[in-house]
């Protein structure tokens, strides 16, 4: 009986350890090239590949979960998943609710995109995705802010004439402008916002945060291999410092 009890206890402990090694990675699945849903219905993109690499280095088994952007932080806090890896900029306001790893992608410029270079960026109607740093910037700029749940809807607002311009991460907008055949263009100056992109972690999960920070650190020592591996996602942004996510 004692042997049976001991064996049961060991199995329960082993199961607990195995469960502890499974981490649910929360992403939006609607923000290429960072994250999107591919034709097979799976999460794909720069952050899928990066997240899988970080999990391998941290010796974690990771599962991918999608969630709408406007509830992505509340659902992390409530335990629906264990991380946010969704192109999320590190800001003081968000840091009051959740913790972040160190940035895996440096602060990048935001930019205005429109159908005409004569758009009034100070007094016009500017689209931005709900609950983003770009929406906060527009709201405080004097322009009229219109918010949309998804990035695609912000672009549609500009092309349909509902908004004069959209403010978004420039690296999201670059391929859209390039593929528009001149119908869309960048206007005005770039806007520096945010403190880089990191993984969002619950404040109580300090051990998990440490594992991902160590994994990010380990990637910085292998710049050539990492640069080539992620080239297909980051081909518009090739200037690299210590590794390909930290462009100059």
TIBABA-288694 format. One line per 10 residues: for each residue y, z, x of N, C-alpha, C. Coordinates in nm, 4 decimals. Layout:
Y/Z/X/Y/Z/X/Y/Z/X; ...;
***
This chain:
-0.1205/0.0000/0.0832/0.0000/0.0000/0.0000/0.1257/0.0000/0.0868; 0.1223/0.0867/0.1930/0.2397/0.0916/0.2805/0.2625/-0.0435/0.3468; 0.1487/-0.1092/0.3855/0.1601/-0.2404/0.4485/0.2179/-0.3420/0.3508; 0.1760/-0.3329/0.2245/0.2267/-0.4234/0.1234/0.3759/-0.4034/0.1019; 0.4159/-0.2756/0.0951/0.5578/-0.2445/0.0769/0.6398/-0.2952/0.1947; 0.5867/-0.2736/0.3161/0.6578/-0.3185/0.4360/0.6703/-0.4700/0.4374; 0.5598/-0.5394/0.4026/0.5623/-0.6861/0.4000/0.6626/-0.7371/0.2985; 0.6662/-0.6739/0.1815/0.7617/-0.7123/0.0775/0.9043/-0.6919/0.1248; 0.9264/-0.5805/0.1938/1.0616/-0.5510/0.2432/1.1057/-0.6536/0.3460; 1.0104/-0.6909/0.4357/1.0433/-0.7904/0.5385/1.0756/-0.9243/0.4744;
0.9961/-0.9635/0.3738/1.0218/-1.0900/0.3054/1.1556/-1.0885/0.2348; 1.1889/-0.9761/0.1725/1.3177/-0.9650/0.1030/1.4324/-0.9746/0.2010; 1.4153/-0.9091/0.3178/1.5200/-0.9158/0.4199/1.5347/-1.0572/0.4716; 1.4219/-1.1251/0.4949/1.4271/-1.2634/0.5437/1.4961/-1.3535/0.4440; 1.4649/-1.3337/0.3154/1.5290/-1.4145/0.2112/1.6776/-1.3896/0.2088; 1.7176/-1.2632/0.2276/1.8593/-1.2297/0.2279/1.9328/-1.2958/0.3416; 1.8679/-1.2959/0.4599/1.9286/-1.3610/0.5753/1.9430/-1.5103/0.5500; 1.8380/-1.5715/0.4923/1.8431/-1.7146/0.4644/1.9540/-1.7469/0.3676; 1.9685/-1.6618/0.2639/2.0752/-1.6847/0.1673/2.2111/-1.6689/0.2329; 2.2209/-1.5747/0.3251/2.3492/-1.5503/0.3905/2.3913/-1.6692/0.4751;
2.2926/-1.7521/0.5171/2.3234/-1.8661/0.6017/2.3615/-1.9903/0.5218; 2.3561/-1.9829/0.3915/2.3958/-2.0964/0.3079/2.5404/-2.0783/0.2632; 2.6231/-2.1739/0.2981/2.7662/-2.1662/0.2684/2.8038/-2.2834/0.1784; 2.8716/-2.2534/0.0693/2.9148/-2.3568/-0.0244/3.0541/-2.4043/0.0139; 3.0640/-2.5317/0.0465/3.1888/-2.5915/0.0931/3.2616/-2.6550/-0.0250; 3.3754/-2.6006/-0.0622/3.4504/-2.6513/-0.1761/3.5521/-2.7563/-0.1344; 3.5513/-2.8700/-0.2015/3.6466/-2.9764/-0.1720/3.6878/-3.0444/-0.3020; 3.7901/-3.1271/-0.2945/3.8393/-3.1937/-0.4140/3.7620/-3.3215/-0.4461; 3.7273/-3.3956/-0.3435/3.6564/-3.5214/-0.3651/3.7438/-3.6325/-0.4184; 3.8748/-3.6236/-0.3935/3.9671/-3.7231/-0.4496/4.0850/-3.7511/-0.3573;
4.0667/-3.7309/-0.2263/4.1803/-3.7433/-0.1351/4.1389/-3.8160/-0.0071; 4.1073/-3.9460/-0.0160/4.0684/-4.0211/0.1034/4.1865/-4.0342/0.2013; 4.1603/-4.0376/0.3310/4.0275/-4.0385/0.3940/3.9685/-3.8996/0.4160; 4.0403/-3.7952/0.3742/3.9904/-3.6590/0.3968/3.8614/-3.6328/0.3198; 3.8629/-3.6563/0.1888/3.7443/-3.6319/0.1081/3.7493/-3.7209/-0.0159; 3.6340/-3.7726/-0.0553/3.6249/-3.8563/-0.1746/3.4781/-3.8655/-0.2155; 3.4527/-3.9206/-0.3321/3.3173/-3.9410/-0.3796/3.2792/-4.0865/-0.3547; 3.1700/-4.1082/-0.2826/3.1297/-4.2446/-0.2494/3.0487/-4.3080/-0.3631; 3.0040/-4.4287/-0.3417/2.9335/-4.5026/-0.4461/2.8017/-4.4370/-0.4865; 2.7482/-4.3536/-0.3981/2.6234/-4.2830/-0.4289/2.6478/-4.1526/-0.5038;
2.7773/-4.1246/-0.5313/2.8107/-4.0022/-0.6027/2.8137/-3.8788/-0.5151; 2.8233/-3.8982/-0.3833/2.8222/-3.7866/-0.2894/2.9600/-3.7677/-0.2262; 2.9883/-3.6442/-0.1854/3.1112/-3.6156/-0.1122/3.1059/-3.6890/0.0221; 3.2145/-3.7549/0.0566/3.2199/-3.8348/0.1782/3.3575/-3.8176/0.2405; 3.3762/-3.8751/0.3586/3.5069/-3.8739/0.4223/3.5124/-3.7908/0.5484; 3.6297/-3.7854/0.6061/3.6541/-3.7122/0.7296/3.6080/-3.5677/0.7190; 3.6457/-3.4994/0.6095/3.6137/-3.3566/0.5996/3.4660/-3.3325/0.5689; 3.3982/-3.4252/0.5047/3.2538/-3.4105/0.4867/3.1850/-3.4146/0.6219; 3.2220/-3.5140/0.7021/3.1588/-3.5272/0.8327/3.1965/-3.4110/0.9241; 3.3232/-3.3734/0.9203/3.3685/-3.2598/1.0002/3.3011/-3.1314/0.9548;
3.2965/-3.1087/0.8233/3.2359/-2.9871/0.7719/3.0898/-2.9755/0.8102; 3.0151/-3.0857/0.8013/2.8743/-3.0841/0.8405/2.8597/-3.0517/0.9888; 2.9491/-3.1058/1.0709/2.9452/-3.0774/1.2150/2.9763/-2.9310/1.2428; 3.0775/-2.8762/1.1756/3.1122/-2.7352/1.1948/2.9974/-2.6447/1.1511; 2.9330/-2.6789/1.0405/2.8208/-2.5987/0.9919/2.7053/-2.6010/1.0911; 2.6788/-2.7177/1.1488/2.5715/-2.7279/1.2471/2.6015/-2.6419/1.3690; 2.7254/-2.6453/1.4141/2.7632/-2.5656/1.5307/2.7606/-2.4162/1.5005; 2.7930/-2.3792/1.3776/2.7922/-2.2376/1.3380/2.6546/-2.1919/1.2909; 2.5571/-2.2823/1.2938/2.4207/-2.2537/1.2497/2.4180/-2.2060/1.1050; 2.4890/-2.2792/1.0215/2.4949/-2.2519/0.8793/2.4371/-2.3699/0.8020;
2.3765/-2.3417/0.6893/2.3338/-2.4467/0.5973/2.4415/-2.4605/0.4910; 2.5008/-2.5779/0.4825/2.6156/-2.5947/0.3940/2.5830/-2.6849/0.2754; 2.6288/-2.6429/0.1592/2.6184/-2.7213/0.0369/2.7597/-2.7583/-0.0073; 2.7733/-2.8773/-0.0658/2.9056/-2.9275/-0.1028/2.9287/-2.9153/-0.2522; 3.0465/-2.8650/-0.2860/3.0866/-2.8424/-0.4247/3.2235/-2.9062/-0.4460; 3.2428/-2.9760/-0.5568/3.3749/-3.0324/-0.5866/3.4454/-2.9500/-0.6930; 3.5770/-2.9466/-0.6824/3.6586/-2.8688/-0.7751/3.7957/-2.9330/-0.7855; 3.8543/-2.9329/-0.9054/3.9898/-2.9861/-0.9219/4.0874/-2.9099/-0.8332; 4.1857/-2.9820/-0.7825/4.2804/-2.9235/-0.6882/4.3574/-2.8047/-0.7472; 4.4010/-2.8162/-0.8722/4.4907/-2.7131/-0.9251/4.4233/-2.5773/-0.9451;
4.2900/-2.5733/-0.9388/4.2196/-2.4447/-0.9505/4.1333/-2.4155/-0.8284; 4.1597/-2.4861/-0.7193/4.0695/-2.4757/-0.6042/4.0799/-2.3402/-0.5343; 4.1993/-2.2800/-0.5303/4.2121/-2.1474/-0.4698/4.1576/-2.0379/-0.5624; 4.1956/-2.0342/-0.6913/4.1377/-1.9323/-0.7797/3.9857/-1.9335/-0.7829; 3.9250/-2.0502/-0.7787/3.7790/-2.0572/-0.7851/3.7122/-2.0205/-0.6532; 3.7850/-2.0303/-0.5415/3.7348/-1.9726/-0.4167/3.7344/-1.8211/-0.4268; 3.8464/-1.7659/-0.4713/3.8596/-1.6205/-0.4823/3.7550/-1.5622/-0.5769; 3.7243/-1.6348/-0.6853/3.6290/-1.5845/-0.7843/3.4841/-1.6041/-0.7424; 3.4607/-1.6742/-0.6294/3.3264/-1.6847/-0.5755/3.2488/-1.8083/-0.6130; 3.3144/-1.9099/-0.6670/3.2433/-2.0335/-0.7026/3.1938/-2.1090/-0.5799;
3.2578/-2.0881/-0.4662/3.2161/-2.1451/-0.3382/3.2738/-2.0568/-0.2291; 3.2432/-2.0874/-0.1036/3.2745/-1.9953/0.0059/3.3870/-2.0423/0.0968; 3.4187/-2.1705/0.0943/3.5292/-2.2230/0.1743/3.6035/-2.3286/0.0937; 3.7249/-2.3557/0.1370/3.7972/-2.4749/0.0915/3.8157/-2.5642/0.2129; 3.7665/-2.6864/0.2040/3.7903/-2.7853/0.3086/3.8350/-2.9116/0.2369; 3.9658/-2.9191/0.2128/4.0179/-3.0196/0.1199/4.1578/-3.0658/0.1579; 4.1809/-3.0855/0.2863/4.3134/-3.1297/0.3285/4.4212/-3.0286/0.2950; 4.3873/-2.9002/0.2955/4.4813/-2.7963/0.2524/4.5663/-2.7469/0.3692; 4.6976/-2.7631/0.3559/4.7895/-2.7150/0.4583/4.7980/-2.5629/0.4556; 4.8089/-2.5058/0.5730/4.8237/-2.3612/0.5858/4.9697/-2.3257/0.5582;
4.9927/-2.2443/0.4563/5.1281/-2.1998/0.4225/5.1294/-2.0490/0.4035; 5.2478/-1.9887/0.4172/5.2608/-1.8435/0.3990/5.2227/-1.8032/0.2571; 5.2613/-1.8836/0.1591/5.2317/-1.8512/0.0197/5.0809/-1.8483/-0.0055; 5.0089/-1.9468/0.0433/4.8638/-1.9483/0.0253/4.7963/-1.8386/0.1049; 4.8533/-1.8073/0.2218/4.7945/-1.7062/0.3084/4.8047/-1.5656/0.2483; 4.8877/-1.5485/0.1485/4.8945/-1.4207/0.0782/4.7752/-1.3998/-0.0146; 4.7069/-1.5092/-0.0488/4.5962/-1.5027/-0.1446/4.4609/-1.5181/-0.0757; 4.4540/-1.6066/0.0225/4.3305/-1.6315/0.0971/4.3624/-1.6309/0.2460; 4.2576/-1.6314/0.3277/4.2729/-1.6475/0.4715/4.2443/-1.7923/0.5100; 4.2859/-1.8282/0.6301/4.2577/-1.9603/0.6846/4.1960/-1.9482/0.8227;
4.1139/-2.0463/0.8577/4.0748/-2.0613/0.9969/4.1944/-2.1160/1.0739; 4.1772/-2.1287/1.2034/4.2753/-2.2054/1.2791/4.2752/-2.3488/1.2258; 4.3811/-2.4199/1.2522/4.3886/-2.5563/1.1992/4.2897/-2.6482/1.2706; 4.2230/-2.7323/1.1931/4.1373/-2.8350/1.2503/4.2086/-2.9696/1.2512; 4.3244/-2.9772/1.1911/4.4090/-3.0964/1.1952/4.5522/-3.0467/1.2016; 4.6334/-3.1037/1.2887/4.7671/-3.0488/1.3141/4.8624/-3.0752/1.1979; 4.9789/-3.0098/1.1991/5.0795/-3.0417/1.0966/5.1107/-3.1916/1.0983; 5.1070/-3.2523/0.9830/5.1343/-3.3956/0.9737/5.2522/-3.4203/0.8812; 5.3146/-3.5339/0.8991/5.4322/-3.5661/0.8189/5.3939/-3.6007/0.6757; 5.4819/-3.5633/0.5840/5.4763/-3.6168/0.4483/5.5757/-3.7319/0.4414;
5.5559/-3.8213/0.3463/5.6424/-3.9386/0.3375/5.6623/-3.9794/0.1921; 5.7725/-4.0477/0.1678/5.8019/-4.1042/0.0356/5.7534/-4.2483/0.0321; 5.6902/-4.2853/-0.0766/5.6473/-4.4233/-0.0970/5.7015/-4.4721/-0.2308; 5.7490/-4.5959/-0.2329/5.8091/-4.6511/-0.3541/5.7855/-4.8014/-0.3585; 5.8325/-4.8641/-0.4658/5.8214/-5.0098/-0.4788/5.9493/-5.0795/-0.4326; 6.0532/-5.0023/-0.4028/6.1810/-5.0591/-0.3591/6.2469/-4.9654/-0.2601; 6.3149/-5.0219/-0.1612/6.3829/-4.9371/-0.0633/6.5180/-4.8865/-0.1125; 6.5540/-4.9205/-0.2356/6.6818/-4.8748/-0.2913/6.6661/-4.7505/-0.3787; 6.5485/-4.6911/-0.3799/6.5230/-4.5748/-0.4640/6.6111/-4.4568/-0.4220; 6.6530/-4.3777/-0.5218/6.7361/-4.2592/-0.4978/6.6439/-4.1384/-0.4798;
6.6225/-4.0973/-0.3567/6.5306/-3.9870/-0.3297/6.5913/-3.8507/-0.3620; 6.7213/-3.8425/-0.3665/6.7866/-3.7136/-0.3927/6.8070/-3.6876/-0.5407; 6.8263/-3.7921/-0.6188/6.8522/-3.7725/-0.7605/6.7544/-3.8406/-0.8526; 6.6538/-3.9058/-0.7955/6.5576/-3.9808/-0.8763/6.4419/-3.8957/-0.9245; 6.3423/-3.9647/-0.9792/6.2210/-3.8989/-1.0288/6.1122/-3.9168/-0.9230; 6.0624/-3.8054/-0.8718/5.9664/-3.8088/-0.7621/5.8346/-3.7479/-0.8073; 5.7267/-3.8208/-0.7866/5.5930/-3.7732/-0.8221/5.5306/-3.6982/-0.7049; 5.4514/-3.5974/-0.7384/5.3745/-3.5239/-0.6378/5.2540/-3.4606/-0.7071; 5.1503/-3.4337/-0.6295/5.0334/-3.3689/-0.6879/5.0637/-3.2220/-0.7152; 5.0122/-3.1724/-0.8257/5.0326/-3.0342/-0.8667/4.9865/-2.9366/-0.7585;
5.0660/-2.8306/-0.7401/5.0308/-2.7188/-0.6507/5.0178/-2.7596/-0.5046; 5.0958/-2.8599/-0.4625/5.0971/-2.9011/-0.3223/5.2297/-2.8622/-0.2584; 5.2315/-2.8643/-0.1254/5.3562/-2.8362/-0.0550/5.4597/-2.9439/-0.0838; 5.4134/-3.0650/-0.1143/5.5075/-3.1724/-0.1478/5.5769/-3.1448/-0.2816; 5.5015/-3.0938/-0.3787/5.5614/-3.0594/-0.5080/5.6658/-2.9501/-0.4902; 5.6367/-2.8532/-0.4078/5.7334/-2.7457/-0.3815/5.8590/-2.7980/-0.3156; 5.8429/-2.8935/-0.2247/5.9583/-2.9508/-0.1565/6.0471/-3.0267/-0.2546; 5.9861/-3.1103/-0.3379/6.0641/-3.1892/-0.4337/6.1361/-3.0972/-0.5319; 6.0681/-2.9920/-0.5762/6.1274/-2.9004/-0.6740/6.2540/-2.8349/-0.6203; 6.2596/-2.8157/-0.4900/6.3761/-2.7498/-0.4308/6.4786/-2.8485/-0.3758;
6.4526/-2.9791/-0.3922/6.5385/-3.0795/-0.3297/6.6523/-3.1286/-0.4180; 6.6443/-3.1033/-0.5468/6.7446/-3.1553/-0.6392/6.6979/-3.2764/-0.7155; 6.5896/-3.3400/-0.6691/6.5320/-3.4525/-0.7427/6.4524/-3.3996/-0.8616; 6.4186/-3.4878/-0.9537/6.3366/-3.4502/-1.0691/6.1896/-3.4634/-1.0315; 6.1176/-3.3535/-1.0383/5.9770/-3.3511/-1.0019/5.8886/-3.3803/-1.1231; 5.7946/-3.4718/-1.1057/5.6882/-3.4911/-1.2047/5.5557/-3.4691/-1.1322; 5.4741/-3.3783/-1.1855/5.3491/-3.3401/-1.1204/5.2288/-3.4020/-1.1906; 5.1293/-3.4359/-1.1117/5.0068/-3.4954/-1.1635/4.8867/-3.4233/-1.1024; 4.7767/-3.4137/-1.1761/4.6598/-3.3395/-1.1264/4.5921/-3.4013/-1.0047; 4.5963/-3.5345/-0.9931/4.5235/-3.6010/-0.8842/4.6163/-3.6915/-0.8042;
4.5813/-3.7203/-0.6793/4.6625/-3.8125/-0.5985/4.6717/-3.9511/-0.6590; 4.5615/-4.0011/-0.7149/4.5622/-4.1351/-0.7744/4.6675/-4.1472/-0.8843; 4.6842/-4.0395/-0.9604/4.7812/-4.0438/-1.0698/4.9245/-4.0478/-1.0183; 4.9501/-3.9893/-0.9027/5.0860/-3.9970/-0.8469/5.1187/-4.1398/-0.8060; 5.0187/-4.2104/-0.7517/5.0396/-4.3495/-0.7120/5.0614/-4.4356/-0.8359; 4.9807/-4.4127/-0.9385/4.9933/-4.4889/-1.0627/5.1291/-4.4675/-1.1270; 5.1852/-4.3467/-1.1124/5.3166/-4.3187/-1.1702/5.4243/-4.4047/-1.1058; 5.4092/-4.4308/-0.9767/5.5065/-4.5155/-0.9067/5.4882/-4.6617/-0.9458; 5.3667/-4.7089/-0.9457/5.3438/-4.8512/-0.9749/5.3743/-4.8863/-1.1207; 5.3642/-4.7858/-1.2093/5.3930/-4.8108/-1.3512/5.5397/-4.7904/-1.3857;
5.6175/-4.7339/-1.2923/5.7589/-4.7101/-1.3172/5.7899/-4.5739/-1.3776; 5.6879/-4.4889/-1.3952/5.7127/-4.3541/-1.4467/5.7873/-4.2685/-1.3456; 5.7695/-4.2978/-1.2189/5.8379/-4.2253/-1.1121/5.8989/-4.3257/-1.0159; 6.0078/-4.2858/-0.9524/6.0752/-4.3740/-0.8571/6.0039/-4.3785/-0.7221; 5.9403/-4.2668/-0.6875/5.8714/-4.2574/-0.5592/5.7691/-4.1450/-0.5677; 5.6801/-4.1423/-0.4711/5.5846/-4.0329/-0.4583/5.6024/-3.9718/-0.3208; 5.5885/-3.8389/-0.3135/5.5873/-3.7702/-0.1845/5.4464/-3.7157/-0.1637; 5.3851/-3.7558/-0.0511/5.2479/-3.7130/-0.0219/5.2275/-3.7145/0.1295; 5.1112/-3.6668/0.1732/5.0773/-3.6758/0.3146/5.0819/-3.8216/0.3577; 5.1485/-3.8469/0.4692/5.1645/-3.9850/0.5126/5.0305/-4.0492/0.5456;
4.9365/-3.9696/0.6008/4.8086/-4.0289/0.6369/4.7265/-4.0676/0.5144; 4.7560/-4.0099/0.4003/4.6942/-4.0551/0.2753/4.7582/-4.1851/0.2272; 4.8900/-4.1972/0.2487/4.9632/-4.3121/0.1966/4.9523/-4.4376/0.2833; 4.9292/-4.4213/0.4121/4.9285/-4.5365/0.5029/4.8353/-4.6485/0.4570; 4.7066/-4.6205/0.4290/4.6217/-4.7320/0.3858/4.6619/-4.7900/0.2512; 4.7208/-4.7089/0.1657/4.7650/-4.7589/0.0352/4.8793/-4.8580/0.0524; 4.9740/-4.8246/0.1389/5.0848/-4.9160/0.1679/5.0321/-5.0425/0.2352; 4.9451/-5.0272/0.3329/4.8933/-5.1416/0.4072/4.8183/-5.2385/0.3169; 4.7464/-5.1832/0.2200/4.6634/-5.2667/0.1333/4.7389/-5.3209/0.0112; 4.8661/-5.2846/-0.0025/4.9419/-5.3265/-0.1209/5.0015/-5.4660/-0.1071;
4.9936/-5.5230/0.0112/5.0490/-5.6561/0.0323/5.2004/-5.6612/0.0202; 5.2674/-5.5523/0.0531/5.4132/-5.5471/0.0477/5.4686/-5.4960/-0.0833; 5.3823/-5.4702/-0.1812/5.4305/-5.4196/-0.3112/5.4763/-5.2754/-0.3026; 5.4225/-5.2000/-0.2063/5.4612/-5.0606/-0.1853/5.5129/-5.0452/-0.0435; 5.6030/-4.9508/-0.0252/5.6648/-4.9326/0.1060/5.7064/-4.7879/0.1262; 5.7194/-4.7494/0.2523/5.7742/-4.6191/0.2840/5.9261/-4.6255/0.2764; 5.9865/-4.5201/0.2230/6.1323/-4.5138/0.2125/6.1797/-4.3790/0.2634; 6.2995/-4.3764/0.3176/6.3561/-4.2517/0.3671/6.2869/-4.2035/0.4929; 6.3215/-4.0818/0.5320/6.2653/-4.0225/0.6528/6.1376/-3.9454/0.6213; 6.0510/-3.9347/0.7220/5.9346/-3.8486/0.7076/5.9796/-3.7038/0.6903;
5.8965/-3.6249/0.6236/5.9292/-3.4848/0.5950/5.8209/-3.3964/0.6571; 5.8549/-3.3169/0.7592/5.7546/-3.2267/0.8176/5.7334/-3.1046/0.7285; 5.6094/-3.0846/0.6840/5.5772/-2.9727/0.5954/5.4457/-2.9085/0.6384; 5.4323/-2.7800/0.6133/5.3053/-2.7114/0.6340/5.2796/-2.6744/0.7781; 5.1708/-2.6019/0.7976/5.1358/-2.5508/0.9295/5.0020/-2.5997/0.9789; 4.9680/-2.7242/0.9520/4.8378/-2.7748/0.9893/4.7379/-2.7535/0.8770; 4.6201/-2.8139/0.8912/4.5158/-2.8059/0.7892/4.4022/-2.7182/0.8404; 4.3635/-2.6199/0.7609/4.2539/-2.5311/0.7984/4.1570/-2.5107/0.6835; 4.0458/-2.4451/0.7114/3.9527/-2.4078/0.6066/4.0034/-2.2811/0.5378; 4.0059/-2.2833/0.4053/4.0395/-2.1640/0.3301/3.9166/-2.0760/0.3150;
3.9346/-1.9465/0.3392/3.8247/-1.8497/0.3347/3.8715/-1.7273/0.2562; 3.7835/-1.6652/0.1799/3.8211/-1.5407/0.1137/3.8610/-1.4356/0.2173; 3.9575/-1.3526/0.1848/4.0073/-1.2544/0.2798/3.8994/-1.1564/0.3248; 3.7990/-1.1360/0.2421/3.6916/-1.0424/0.2757/3.5878/-1.1031/0.3697; 3.5877/-1.2359/0.3855/3.4835/-1.3032/0.4633/3.5265/-1.3242/0.6082; 3.5529/-1.2141/0.6775/3.6023/-1.2231/0.8148/3.4974/-1.2781/0.9104; 3.3715/-1.2459/0.8863/3.2658/-1.2956/0.9745/3.2520/-1.4468/0.9626; 3.2575/-1.4977/0.8404/3.2485/-1.6419/0.8203/3.3671/-1.7127/0.8840; 3.4850/-1.6546/0.8693/3.6046/-1.7130/0.9319/3.5871/-1.7204/1.0834; 3.5312/-1.6153/1.1412/3.5088/-1.6146/1.2848/3.4108/-1.7213/1.3299;
3.3057/-1.7438/1.2506/3.2071/-1.8466/1.2853/3.2703/-1.9858/1.2842; 3.3516/-2.0126/1.1833/3.4135/-2.1451/1.1772/3.5204/-2.1611/1.2856; 3.5940/-2.0552/1.3162/3.6908/-2.0645/1.4261/3.6210/-2.0952/1.5582; 3.5067/-2.0309/1.5810/3.4315/-2.0567/1.7041/3.3806/-2.2003/1.7062; 3.3372/-2.2514/1.5913/3.2893/-2.3899/1.5846/3.4024/-2.4878/1.6128; 3.5217/-2.4613/1.5576/3.6371/-2.5483/1.5844/3.6724/-2.5445/1.7319; 3.6699/-2.4246/1.7913/3.6974/-2.4120/1.9346/3.5988/-2.4942/2.0170; 3.4714/-2.4905/1.9779/3.3700/-2.5599/2.0565/3.3904/-2.7111/2.0545; 3.4496/-2.7630/1.9478/3.4729/-2.9070/1.9392/3.5849/-2.9517/2.0320; 3.6758/-2.8614/2.0632/3.7915/-2.8995/2.1456/3.7537/-2.9289/2.2891;
3.6323/-2.8900/2.3293/3.5892/-2.9136/2.4673/3.5146/-3.0456/2.4820; 3.5024/-3.1216/2.3744/3.4259/-3.2459/2.3784/3.5097/-3.3604/2.3212; 3.6284/-3.3784/2.3745/3.7264/-3.4663/2.3113/3.6801/-3.6109/2.2994; 3.6186/-3.6658/2.4035/3.5822/-3.8077/2.3993/3.4792/-3.8363/2.2905; 3.3728/-3.7557/2.2856/3.2673/-3.7786/2.1872/3.3205/-3.7588/2.0455; 3.3995/-3.6534/2.0271/3.4523/-3.6244/1.8935/3.5497/-3.7331/1.8507; 3.6323/-3.7810/1.9424/3.7287/-3.8851/1.9090/3.6574/-4.0105/1.8583; 3.5510/-4.0498/1.9275/3.4773/-4.1686/1.8866/3.4040/-4.1470/1.7547; 3.3480/-4.0284/1.7362/3.2705/-4.0024/1.6152/3.3563/-4.0107/1.4898; 3.4794/-3.9610/1.4972/3.5640/-3.9559/1.3787/3.6657/-4.0705/1.3731;
3.6497/-4.1677/1.4645/3.7450/-4.2777/1.4723/3.7573/-4.3530/1.3407; 3.6465/-4.3729/1.2712/3.6512/-4.4553/1.1497/3.7342/-4.3910/1.0404; 3.7473/-4.2583/1.0422/3.8303/-4.1909/0.9424/3.9750/-4.1818/0.9889; 3.9954/-4.1706/1.1187/4.1285/-4.1414/1.1717/4.1867/-4.2591/1.2480; 4.1455/-4.3793/1.2123/4.1870/-4.4968/1.2896/4.3377/-4.5219/1.2849; 4.4066/-4.4658/1.1858/4.5516/-4.4848/1.1788/4.6255/-4.3860/1.2688; 4.5533/-4.2837/1.3199/4.6183/-4.1749/1.3928/4.5408/-4.1489/1.5201; 4.5709/-4.2266/1.6235/4.4847/-4.2273/1.7412/4.5407/-4.1445/1.8559; 4.6622/-4.0904/1.8447/4.7171/-4.0114/1.9533/4.6550/-3.8737/1.9511; 4.5791/-3.8393/2.0567/4.5053/-3.7132/2.0568/4.5514/-3.6250/2.1715;
4.5488/-3.4950/2.1468/4.5779/-3.3968/2.2505/4.4448/-3.3409/2.2993; 4.4115/-3.2160/2.2651/4.2873/-3.1575/2.3136/4.1661/-3.2161/2.2449; 4.1773/-3.2512/2.1187/4.0730/-3.3269/2.0528/4.1314/-3.4005/1.9349; 4.0500/-3.4847/1.8714/4.1067/-3.5867/1.7860/4.1768/-3.5347/1.6640; 4.1520/-3.4111/1.6219/4.2175/-3.3564/1.5048/4.3576/-3.3064/1.5384; 4.3860/-3.2901/1.6673/4.5160/-3.2360/1.7073/4.5990/-3.3483/1.7695; 4.6466/-3.4391/1.6833/4.7221/-3.5541/1.7337/4.8631/-3.5127/1.7709; 4.9242/-3.5865/1.8631/5.0592/-3.5523/1.9060/5.1613/-3.6134/1.8118;
***
